[in-house]
Amino acid sequence: MSPHTPPSPQLLQTAGPHRAYWQEFPSHRSSVRVARHSVDAWLASRQLPAEVVGDAVLLVSELVTNAVIHTLSTQILCGAQLITDSRVRLEVHDEDLAGRDLPRRRPGTDDECGRGLLLVQEIAESWGVDRSTLTMGNVVWATLTFPRERPMTAPFPSRP
């Protein structure tokens, strides 16, 4: 059994498997890649626009990375849910009972890391940090809103 295979199905899919996806991962750096790929596959199977899937995968990558690096968790719970047909919510729950604040410093120009939450802030429509009722640690969440359908564009008027 892979360390990325949950021992049993998650009981968190209250919105139904077609509207929500949950996966538990060990708090290892290798879980970032696995979380990215699993959320990518689930969102793509819902036929979301490629740009939305790409943004969501980047957000999940940053949030899982922060949970792995900055908390004392042994497990990370990652979720994606279609709130509406044009809005997705991403969540990463950790087990850090200390309730630490996420690092919010400005990285220097020579720093190799420290820009994750800046990316989250720029890409997500909204995001935040709360206490998790599922793990009693933190939940960092982000939402993305996207158009359901592309508006039809009128053809350019012909010139006389």
RANOR-V240755 format. One record per residue. NEAR is the number of other C-alpha atoms within 12 Angstrom. D_CENTER is the distance of its C-alpha to the mean C-alpha in Angstrom with 1 decimal. Layout:
near:NEAR d_center:D_CENTER
near:NEAR d_center:D_CENTER
This chain:
near:7 d_center:24.8
near:11 d_center:21.9
near:17 d_center:20.1
near:26 d_center:16.9
near:19 d_center:18.6
near:19 d_center:18.3
near:13 d_center:21.9
near:12 d_center:21.7
near:13 d_center:19.6
near:21 d_center:17.2
near:18 d_center:18.8
near:23 d_center:15.9
near:19 d_center:15.9
near:16 d_center:18.0
near:17 d_center:17.1
near:16 d_center:18.3
near:22 d_center:16.9
near:20 d_center:17.0
near:25 d_center:14.7
near:28 d_center:12.2
near:36 d_center:10.9
near:36 d_center:10.8
near:38 d_center:11.5
near:38 d_center:13.0
near:37 d_center:13.5
near:32 d_center:16.2
near:33 d_center:15.5
near:26 d_center:16.6
near:25 d_center:15.7
near:21 d_center:16.1
near:35 d_center:13.1
near:34 d_center:10.8
near:25 d_center:12.4
near:29 d_center:12.5
near:42 d_center:8.8
near:35 d_center:8.4
near:24 d_center:11.5
near:29 d_center:10.9
near:41 d_center:7.8
near:32 d_center:9.9
near:21 d_center:12.9
near:28 d_center:11.9
near:36 d_center:10.8
near:22 d_center:13.9
near:17 d_center:16.0
near:24 d_center:15.5
near:19 d_center:17.0
near:29 d_center:14.6
near:25 d_center:15.8
near:17 d_center:15.2
near:19 d_center:14.2
near:32 d_center:11.4
near:34 d_center:10.2
near:23 d_center:10.7
near:34 d_center:9.0
near:45 d_center:5.7
near:39 d_center:6.4
near:32 d_center:7.5
near:45 d_center:4.8
near:49 d_center:3.2
near:34 d_center:6.9
near:39 d_center:7.9
near:46 d_center:6.4
near:47 d_center:7.7
near:38 d_center:10.7
near:38 d_center:11.5
near:44 d_center:11.6
near:33 d_center:13.8
near:26 d_center:15.9
near:27 d_center:16.5
near:30 d_center:16.9
near:22 d_center:19.5
near:31 d_center:17.4
near:25 d_center:18.6
near:30 d_center:15.7
near:46 d_center:11.9
near:43 d_center:10.5
near:51 d_center:7.1
near:46 d_center:6.9
near:43 d_center:6.5
near:35 d_center:9.6
near:33 d_center:12.0
near:22 d_center:13.6
near:19 d_center:16.2
near:20 d_center:17.1
near:22 d_center:15.8
near:27 d_center:12.7
near:40 d_center:9.3
near:39 d_center:7.3
near:48 d_center:3.9
near:43 d_center:5.4
near:50 d_center:6.5
near:43 d_center:10.3
near:43 d_center:13.0
near:32 d_center:16.8
near:32 d_center:18.1
near:21 d_center:20.9
near:16 d_center:22.1
near:24 d_center:19.7
near:23 d_center:19.5
near:21 d_center:18.4
near:25 d_center:15.8
near:19 d_center:17.8
near:16 d_center:18.5
near:14 d_center:21.2
near:15 d_center:21.9
near:15 d_center:22.1
near:10 d_center:25.5
near:9 d_center:26.3
near:9 d_center:27.0
near:10 d_center:24.0
near:9 d_center:21.9
near:19 d_center:18.8
near:23 d_center:17.5
near:24 d_center:15.9
near:29 d_center:12.2
near:34 d_center:12.0
near:21 d_center:14.4
near:25 d_center:12.2
near:32 d_center:9.4
near:24 d_center:12.5
near:18 d_center:13.9
near:27 d_center:11.3
near:32 d_center:9.8
near:23 d_center:12.5
near:22 d_center:12.0
near:27 d_center:10.2
near:24 d_center:11.8
near:25 d_center:12.7
near:24 d_center:14.7
near:24 d_center:16.5
near:24 d_center:15.0
near:15 d_center:17.6
near:26 d_center:16.3
near:24 d_center:16.7
near:19 d_center:18.7
near:29 d_center:16.7
near:36 d_center:13.9
near:36 d_center:10.8
near:40 d_center:8.6
near:37 d_center:6.9
near:38 d_center:6.6
near:32 d_center:8.4
near:38 d_center:9.7
near:26 d_center:13.3
near:26 d_center:15.3
near:16 d_center:18.9
near:15 d_center:19.8
near:12 d_center:22.7
near:9 d_center:23.9
near:7 d_center:27.0
near:6 d_center:30.2
near:8 d_center:31.9
near:7 d_center:35.7
near:7 d_center:37.6
near:6 d_center:39.3
near:7 d_center:42.8
near:6 d_center:45.5
near:5 d_center:47.9
near:3 d_center:51.6
